[in-house]
């Protein structure tokens, strides 16, 4: 398990939206500009909940076919035992490995309360969740490919390994940020520098927007402002 980031880092990162975090990571040119964030196929179901920042714990699940063991998932909490040493705050990241993900939901309103009590601040999956009102009620973030009224045969097939969700690769211990615009993975070696970079990004964006709203606005001056700035709009 990776060492837990400083507690203050989570609150600092939570001050920014996911777009600012993504732009801040981009300023370091540590990865391709098309990597590290979720693309099509996932949506935020809890848009009223403040930004989510936490350390990933990964699962792979299936829901279309019966489990090898004929038992309901709430009676098989094997993976709960695996999180004892996981850092706080935690984000449960679930890859639905069915051919057609999202037939059933592993996490519904009751399981949402359970994972919240275990120190999770959000659930991210390419599959389904259910009971979105409960997620918002308890302040637990939910990102999913779809919603479903049923758990179907939801069962865990793998714990703690690398997974891929909507185009972003995530491993247990990775630091992730999410809000209504999506999920961003933050590289470990950059994490403590990202808040300052995000502040600079926000300040630059405010300056551009303020100029666009000014009486002296011109396209030529705008070109000059943008060409003098290395951030991406």
C-alpha positions in Angstrom: 0.0 0.0 0.0 1.3 3.5 -0.9 2.0 5.9 2.0 -1.0 8.2 2.8 -0.6 11.8 1.6 -0.7 14.5 4.2 -4.2 15.2 5.5 -4.0 18.9 4.6 -3.4 18.0 0.9 -6.9 16.6 0.6 -8.6 19.8 1.8 -6.3 21.9 -0.4 -7.2 19.9 -3.5 -10.9 20.0 -2.7 -10.9 23.8 -3.0 -10.7 23.4 -6.8 -12.9 21.9 -9.5 -11.8 19.0 -11.6 -11.1 21.2 -14.7 -8.6 23.3 -12.7 -7.0 20.2 -11.3 -6.6 18.7 -14.8 -5.1 21.9 -16.1 -2.8 22.1 -13.1 -1.5 18.6 -13.8 -1.0 19.5 -17.4 1.3 22.3 -16.6 3.9 19.8 -15.4 3.9 17.9 -18.8 4.3 14.7 -16.8 1.9 12.7 -19.1 0.1 13.0 -22.4 -2.7 15.6 -22.4 -5.1 12.9 -23.3 -4.4 10.8 -20.2 -5.4 10.7 -16.6 -9.1 11.7 -16.7 -12.4 10.0 -17.4 -13.9 10.3 -20.9 -17.3 9.3 -22.3 -19.2 6.5 -20.5 -19.4 7.9 -16.9 -21.4 10.6 -15.3 -21.6 12.3 -11.9 -24.9 11.4 -10.1 -24.3 13.6 -7.1 -23.8 17.1 -8.5 -24.8 18.9 -5.3 -22.0 17.2 -3.3 -18.7 19.2 -3.0 -15.6 18.0 -4.9 -14.3 14.5 -4.0 -10.7 13.9 -3.1 -9.5 10.5 -1.9 -7.3 7.5 -2.3 -8.6 4.7 -4.6 -9.4 1.2 -3.5 -10.2 -0.9 -6.5 -12.6 -3.8 -7.2 -13.7 -5.7 -10.3 -17.3 -6.9 -10.3 -19.8 -8.8 -12.4 -23.6 -8.6 -12.2 -25.1 -10.4 -15.2 -24.4 -14.0 -14.2 -24.8 -15.8 -10.9 -21.7 -16.0 -8.6 -19.9 -19.3 -8.1 -21.0 -19.0 -4.5 -24.9 -18.9 -4.2 -24.9 -15.9 -1.8 -26.0 -12.3 -1.9 -23.2 -9.8 -1.9 -24.0 -8.2 1.5 -23.5 -11.6 3.0 -20.1 -11.9 1.4 -18.1 -8.9 2.7 -14.7 -10.4 1.9 -13.4 -7.2 0.5 -14.2 -5.2 3.6 -11.4 -7.1 5.4 -8.9 -5.9 2.8 -9.3 -2.2 3.4 -8.1 -2.1 7.0 -4.7 -0.6 6.0 -6.0 1.5 3.2 -5.4 5.3 3.6 -8.2 7.8 4.4 -10.2 9.3 2.8 -11.1 6.5 0.5 -12.7 6.2 -2.9 -14.2 2.9 -4.0 -13.4 2.5 -7.7 -15.3 -0.4 -9.4 -14.7 -1.8 -12.8 -17.7 -3.8 -14.1 -16.2 -6.5 -16.3 -19.4 -7.8 -17.9 -19.6 -7.6 -21.6 -22.4 -5.1 -21.2 -21.5 -3.3 -17.9 -24.2 -2.0 -15.6 -26.9 -4.6 -15.6 -26.9 -4.5 -11.8 -25.4 -2.4 -9.1 -23.0 -3.6 -6.4 -23.5 -0.4 -4.4 -27.0 0.8 -3.6 -28.5 2.9 -0.7 -27.7 0.4 2.1 -24.2 -0.4 0.8 -23.6 3.4 0.4 -24.2 3.8 4.1 -21.8 1.0 4.8 -18.9 2.3 2.7 -19.5 5.8 4.0 -19.1 4.4 7.6 -15.8 2.7 6.4 -14.2 6.0 5.4 -15.1 6.3 1.8 -16.0 9.6 0.3 -17.2 8.4 -3.1 -17.9 5.5 -5.5 -16.7 5.4 -9.1 -17.8 2.8 -11.6 -18.2 2.2 -15.3 -21.2 0.1 -14.3 -24.3 1.0 -12.3 -25.3 2.4 -9.0 -28.8 2.6 -7.5 -30.4 4.8 -4.9 -28.9 8.1 -5.9 -31.0 10.1 -3.5 -29.4 8.2 -0.6 -25.9 9.1 -1.9 -26.7 12.8 -1.9 -28.5 12.6 1.4 -25.4 11.2 3.2 -22.9 13.2 1.1 -21.2 10.3 -0.7 -20.2 11.0 -4.2 -21.3 8.7 -7.0 -20.0 8.4 -10.5 -21.3 5.7 -12.8 -22.0 4.6 -16.3 -25.7 4.2 -15.6 -28.2 3.7 -12.9 -30.2 0.5 -12.2 -33.0 -0.3 -9.8 -31.5 -3.8 -9.1 -28.3 -5.3 -7.7 -28.9 -8.3 -10.1 -26.1 -10.9 -9.4 -23.6 -8.2 -8.2 -20.5 -9.9 -6.9 -16.8 -9.1 -6.5 -14.3 -11.0 -8.7 -11.1 -9.2 -7.9 -9.8 -6.8 -5.2 -7.0 -4.2 -5.2 -5.6 -4.7 -8.7 -5.3 -2.2 -11.6 -8.5 -1.3 -13.4 -9.6 1.1 -16.1 -12.7 3.3 -15.9 -13.9 5.4 -18.8 -10.4 5.7 -20.3 -8.4 6.3 -17.1 -6.2 3.7 -15.5 -6.5 3.6 -11.7 -4.7 1.4 -9.1 -5.3 1.0 -5.4 -3.5 3.9 -3.6 -3.9 6.4 -6.5 -5.0 9.9 -5.5 -8.1 11.0 -7.4 -10.2 14.1 -7.6 -13.8 14.3 -8.9 -16.8 16.6 -9.4 -19.6 17.1 -11.8 -17.2 17.3 -14.8 -15.5 14.0 -14.1 -12.5 12.2 -12.5 -8.9 13.2 -12.6 -6.0 11.0 -11.4 -3.2 13.0 -9.7 0.3 11.6 -10.1 1.9 10.8 -6.7 5.1 12.7 -7.3 3.2 15.9 -8.3 0.4 15.8 -5.7 1.8 18.3 -3.2 2.6 20.8 -6.0 -0.8 20.6 -7.7 -2.7 23.0 -5.3 -0.2 25.9 -6.0 -0.4 25.1 -9.8 -4.2 25.0 -9.6 -4.2 28.4 -7.9 -2.1 29.9 -10.7 -4.4 28.3 -13.3 -7.5 29.8 -11.7 -5.8 33.3 -11.4 -4.9 33.3 -15.1 -8.4 32.2 -16.1 -10.0 34.9 -14.0 -7.7 37.4 -15.7 -8.7 36.3 -19.1 -12.4 36.3 -18.2 -12.2 39.7 -16.6 -10.6 41.1 -19.7 -13.3 39.5 -21.9 -15.9 41.4 -19.8 -14.0 44.8 -20.0 -14.9 47.7 -22.1 -11.5 47.7 -23.7 -11.9 44.2 -25.1 -10.3 43.5 -28.5 -9.4 40.3 -30.2 -5.8 41.4 -30.8 -5.2 42.1 -27.1 -6.9 38.8 -26.3 -4.5 37.0 -28.6 -1.6 38.6 -26.8 -2.9 37.6 -23.4 -3.3 34.0 -24.5 -0.1 33.7 -26.4 1.8 35.0 -23.3 0.2 32.2 -21.2 1.2 28.6 -21.3 -2.1 27.2 -19.8 -4.8 25.6 -22.0 -8.3 26.9 -22.2 
